[in-house]
Amino acid sequence: MPPPPRATPRIQPVSLGYFCGTPYSCIAADTPTPHAGIVNSVHYFSAQPTAPSAPRTITFELPDGKWTLTTDTGVFSYGELDPGTRILLEKAPAPHIPGPILDLGCGAGPIAAVWARREPNRELIAVDVNERALELCRTNTREHPNVTALRPEAVDPGIKFAAIYSNPPIKVGKAVLHSMLEEWLVRLLPDGSAYLVVSKHLGADSLSQWLAEKNFDVNRIASRKGYRIIQAKLTS
């Protein structure tokens, strides 16, 4: 007699609240468990990471200076500056109109820390659902009073942004990614720009196409080491 069929493993929902104004889940309870690499790529979206804290200091240099930040387990790019984030910080231009900056999915805050120093007289809001990430971002930008790190629901819904900078979480899937971008990119000021860094091998070109289909004005402003810097603007 053949053995009974093996039950399909399940995974609990992962909270991804910063993607929209209210928390929701990217992985339904009846979705089969992804392979380990995918689990590791999304665990840092939990509001309260379960990995034991193990802070690690990193130092990185850009053409305009040096930064030292604290990273931790359960937060994106632990122990290093993500190479895509580096390219974004080196290639994406400063806002060319007045108004605040948004660091979308701030993690430990490298984008916020760099732009806070570059633009000390400009308000900068960093958002993330991960409480450990928010605390790290606050620590790493404590010398910059123009930075506020918040959960998404705490951001004033009336604020519009001169620029949005993000290394978006491609591996969580198109549905979640698209929801994030649709929620936040419409909050650009007229003539403001969003700058997204995406690996070519993870769908940078298809994301550009989707943004264009959503009536954003889309340009690739840089390409290096397999990464694209995508600029998206509201159409007039």
Buried (B, 14 or more C-beta within 10 A) or exposed (E): EEEEEEEEEEBEBBBBBBBBEEBEBBBEEEBEEBEEEBEEBBBBBBBEBEBEEEBEEBEBEBEEEEBEBBBBBBBBBBEEBBBBBBBBBBBBEEBEEEBBBBBBBBBBBBBBBBBBBBBEEBBBBBBBBBBBBBBBBBBBBEEBEBBBBBBBBEBEEEEBBBBBBBBBBBBBBEEBBBBBBBBBBEBBBEEBBBBBBBBEEBBBEEBBEBBBEBEBEBEEEBBBEBBBBBBBBBEE
